[in-house]
Amino acid sequence: MNAAPEQLPALCRVCGAPCRIAPSGEIACPFCGARDVLPPDPFGRMMELKRRLDAASRAAGQLEGLERGLAHVFEDRGAFFRATSAYLVVFVMVCLLTAFQSYGAFASAPDDLEIGVVLYALLGPALAGGFVIAFGFALLVGRIRYRRAVRPHLFARPPLQPGTPARCRACGADLAPARAAVTTCRFCATQNLVTPEVMRHVASGADAEAAFYRARAARAQASTAKIGQGMTRIAFVTMIVVYLGTFGLAALASLAISAAT
C-alpha cells in the first residue's frame, strides 16, 4: 500500500484495489479476494503494473485542458478577484475617464439636456462593466456546478492511519506533499483533491475500501465539459443582455435630448 517512489503500486486485476506483491510475484487482493501472478521477468512485471495503473487512471476519469484549469481556479477562494482584476481595473479607469470628460459637458449643458448628457456618459462604463458582469456571473455559476457535480469525485482517499499521507483516488498510492489543493499522483497522473477534511477522515476499514473499489461511478470528465460549455453560453447571453441594455440606454438618451430640443 505504501509504495516507494522507485516501486510501482500493484493493483488488483479485478477491482483495481492496491495490493501487496509476494516474493513469488503472487498478488492476493485484500478487498475482493482475487488472486493472480505477475510475470517473472522484471520488464514484463513492470509493463503489467503500468498497464494496470493506466487502466485505473482511465477508470477514475481525468481532468484535461480547460477542465483541469477550472478545478484549480474553483478551489482557490481568491481566484475570482485575480481572474477579473484586469477587467475591474479597466472598468475603474473608464469610469474615471468618463467622469473627467463628461464633467465639462454636463456643467455647460442646458438644464433640459442634462439627463441626455448623463445617459450618454454612462455608455462607456456600461460597456466596460459588461465584461466584468458576464465573466463574474459565468465563473460563479461554473463554481456552483463544479462543487455539486465534479468535486465529490476528485477527493483523494483518506490516510489509513493518522499522520500518514492521503492516497490516490485511482491507484491508492501515497500522494506526495503539495501546497496546491489539486495534487497529481506521481504513479498514474490522476488529479486528487486533498483537503483538511480528507486528512482528518481515517478509513474505517476494508469494507469501505471494498465498496469504493467495486463501485466506481462515472467521473468528472463529462461533467466538467458541460460546465465549460455552460459557462460559455452564460457569458455570451449575459453580454447580449448587457449590450441590449446599452443600446436601450443610448435610445433613452436620444429621446431625452430630442424631447428637450
C-alpha positions in Angstrom: 0.0 0.0 0.0 2.8 2.4 0.8 4.7 2.4 -2.5 8.1 3.9 -2.6 8.9 6.3 -5.5 11.0 3.7 -7.3 8.4 1.0 -7.0 5.1 0.9 -8.9 2.0 0.2 -6.9 0.4 -3.2 -7.6 -3.3 -3.1 -8.4 -5.8 -6.0 -8.4 -6.7 -7.0 -12.0 -10.4 -7.4 -10.9 -11.3 -4.4 -8.8 -8.2 -2.2 -9.2 -7.5 -2.0 -5.4 -3.9 -1.6 -4.2 -2.3 -4.9 -3.2 0.9 -6.3 -1.9 3.2 -8.4 -4.0 4.5 -11.6 -2.5 8.2 -12.6 -3.2 6.9 -15.2 -5.6 5.1 -12.5 -7.7 1.7 -13.6 -6.5 -1.0 -10.9 -5.7 -3.8 -11.6 -3.3 -6.4 -8.7 -3.2 -7.4 -8.0 0.4 -10.7 -6.5 -0.8 -12.3 -8.8 -3.5 -10.1 -11.9 -2.8 -8.9 -12.2 -6.4 -5.5 -13.9 -6.9 -3.1 -13.7 -9.8 0.6 -13.9 -10.6 2.8 -11.2 -12.2 5.2 -12.1 -15.0 8.5 -13.5 -13.6 10.9 -11.2 -15.5 11.4 -7.6 -14.3 10.5 -5.9 -17.6 7.3 -7.9 -18.0 6.3 -7.2 -14.4 6.9 -3.5 -14.8 4.8 -3.4 -18.0 2.0 -5.3 -16.4 1.9 -3.0 -13.4 2.0 0.1 -15.7 -0.9 -1.4 -17.7 -3.0 -1.7 -14.5 -2.1 1.8 -13.5 -3.2 3.2 -16.8 -6.5 1.2 -16.6 -7.1 2.6 -13.1 -6.3 6.1 -14.3 -8.8 5.8 -17.2 -11.5 4.4 -14.9 -11.1 7.3 -12.4 -11.8 10.0 -15.1 -9.2 12.7 -15.6 -9.4 16.5 -15.9 -7.8 17.8 -19.0 -7.2 21.2 -20.5 -9.8 23.8 -19.5 -11.4 21.5 -17.0 -8.2 21.0 -15.2 -7.6 24.7 -15.1 -11.1 25.3 -13.8 -10.6 22.8 -11.0 -7.6 24.8 -9.7 -9.5 28.1 -10.1 -12.6 26.8 -8.3 -10.5 25.5 -5.3 -8.9 28.9 -4.8 -11.1 31.4 -2.9 -9.3 34.4 -4.3 -9.5 33.2 -7.9 -12.4 35.4 -8.8 -10.6 38.6 -7.9 -7.4 37.5 -9.8 -9.4 36.4 -12.8 -11.4 39.6 -13.0 -8.8 42.1 -11.8 -7.8 43.2 -15.3 -11.5 43.9 -16.2 -12.0 45.7 -12.9 -9.0 47.9 -13.5 -10.3 48.8 -17.0 -13.8 49.4 -15.6 -12.5 51.8 -13.0 -10.3 53.6 -15.5 -13.2 54.0 -17.9 -15.4 55.4 -15.1 -12.8 57.9 -14.1 -12.1 59.0 -17.7 -15.8 59.3 -18.5 -16.4 61.4 -15.4 -13.5 63.6 -16.2 -14.6 64.1 -19.8 -18.2 64.5 -19.1 -17.9 67.0 -16.3 -17.4 69.9 -18.6 -20.1 68.9 -21.0 -22.5 68.4 -18.1 -21.6 71.8 -16.5 -22.1 73.7 -19.7 -25.2 71.8 -20.9 -28.7 73.5 -20.7 -30.9 72.2 -17.9 -33.2 70.4 -20.3 -30.2 68.4 -21.8 -28.6 67.3 -18.6 -30.4 63.9 -18.5 -29.4 63.1 -22.0 -25.8 64.0 -21.3 -25.7 61.8 -18.2 -27.2 58.9 -20.1 -24.6 59.2 -22.9 -21.9 59.4 -20.3 -23.0 56.1 -18.8 -22.5 54.2 -22.1 -18.7 53.8 -21.6 -18.9 52.4 -18.1 -21.8 50.1 -19.1 -19.7 48.6 -21.9 -16.7 48.1 -19.7 -18.9 46.8 -16.9 -20.5 44.2 -19.2 -17.2 42.2 -19.3 -16.9 42.2 -15.5 -20.6 41.2 -15.0 -20.5 38.5 -17.7 -17.3 36.9 -16.7 -18.0 37.1 -13.0 -21.5 35.6 -13.3 -20.2 32.8 -15.6 -17.5 32.0 -13.1 -20.0 31.9 -10.2 -22.4 29.6 -11.9 -19.5 27.4 -13.0 -18.2 27.1 -9.5 -21.6 26.1 -8.2 -21.9 23.4 -10.8 -18.4 22.2 -10.1 -18.9 21.8 -6.4 -22.1 19.8 -7.0 -21.2 17.6 -9.9 -17.4 17.3 -10.0 -15.8 18.0 -6.7 -17.1 14.9 -4.9 -15.4 12.7 -7.5 -12.0 14.3 -7.1 -11.4 13.7 -3.4 -8.3 11.7 -2.6 -8.6 8.6 -0.4 -8.1 9.3 3.2 -5.0 8.1 5.1 -5.1 4.6 6.5 -3.6 6.0 9.8 -3.4 9.4 11.3 -0.2 11.3 10.3 0.2 9.3 7.0 -0.3 10.9 3.5 -3.6 10.9 1.7 -3.8 8.3 -1.1 -4.6 8.5 -4.8 -8.2 8.0 -5.7 -7.3 5.8 -8.7 -4.3 3.6 -7.7 -4.2 4.1 -3.9 -0.6 5.1 -3.8 0.6 7.7 -1.2 0.4 11.2 -2.5 3.5 13.4 -2.2 3.0 16.6 -0.1 1.9 19.6 -2.1 0.7 23.1 -1.4 -1.9 23.1 -4.1 -5.3 21.6 -3.3 -5.3 19.5 -6.5 -2.4 17.1 -6.3 -1.3 14.8 -9.2 -0.3 11.2 -8.4 3.3 10.5 -9.4 2.4 7.0 -10.5 -0.8 7.2 -12.5 -1.0 11.0 -13.1 -4.5 11.2 -11.6 -5.6 14.5 -10.1 -6.6 14.3 -6.5 -8.3 16.9 -4.3 -6.6 16.9 -0.8 -8.5 19.0 1.8 -8.3 19.2 5.6 -11.5 17.1 5.7 -9.8 14.3 3.8 -6.8 14.3 6.1 -8.9 14.2 9.2 -11.0 11.3 8.0 -9.2 8.0 8.5 -10.5 5.0 6.6 -12.8 2.9 8.8 -11.9 -0.5 7.4 -11.7 -2.9 4.5 -15.5 -2.8 3.9 -15.4 0.9 3.0 -12.4 0.4 0.8 -14.0 -2.6 -0.9 -17.2 -0.6 -1.6 -15.1 2.2 -3.1 -13.1 -0.1 -5.5 -16.0 -2.2 -6.5 -18.4 0.6 -7.3 -16.6 3.1 -9.4 -19.0 5.6 -10.7 -18.8 7.9 -13.7 -16.2 10.5 -13.0 -15.5 14.2 -13.7 -14.7 14.4 -17.4 -18.2 14.6 -18.9 -19.4 16.9 -16.0 -16.6 19.3 -16.4 -17.0 19.5 -20.1 -20.7 20.5 -19.5 -19.5 23.2 -17.1 -17.2 24.7 -19.6 -19.9 24.8 -22.3 -22.4 26.2 -19.8 -20.0 29.0 -18.8 -19.5 29.9 -22.4 -23.2 30.1 -23.0 -23.8 32.1 -19.9 -21.1 34.6 -20.7 -22.5 35.0 -24.3 -26.1 35.5 -23.2 -25.0 37.9 -20.4 -23.0 40.0 -22.9 -26.0 40.2 -25.2 -28.2 41.4 -22.4 -25.7 44.0 -21.3 -25.3 45.3 -24.8 -29.0 45.4 -25.5 -29.3 47.4 -22.3 -26.6 49.7 -23.6 -28.5 50.3 -26.8 -31.6 51.0 -24.8 -29.7 53.5 -22.7 -28.5 55.2 -25.9 -32.1 55.3 -27.2 -33.3 56.9 -23.9 -30.6 59.4 -24.1 -31.5 60.4 -27.7 -35.2 60.6 -26.7 -34.4 62.8 -23.8 -32.4 65.2 -25.9 -34.9 65.2 -28.7 -37.7 65.9 -26.2 -35.7 68.7 -24.7 -35.0 70.4 -28.1 
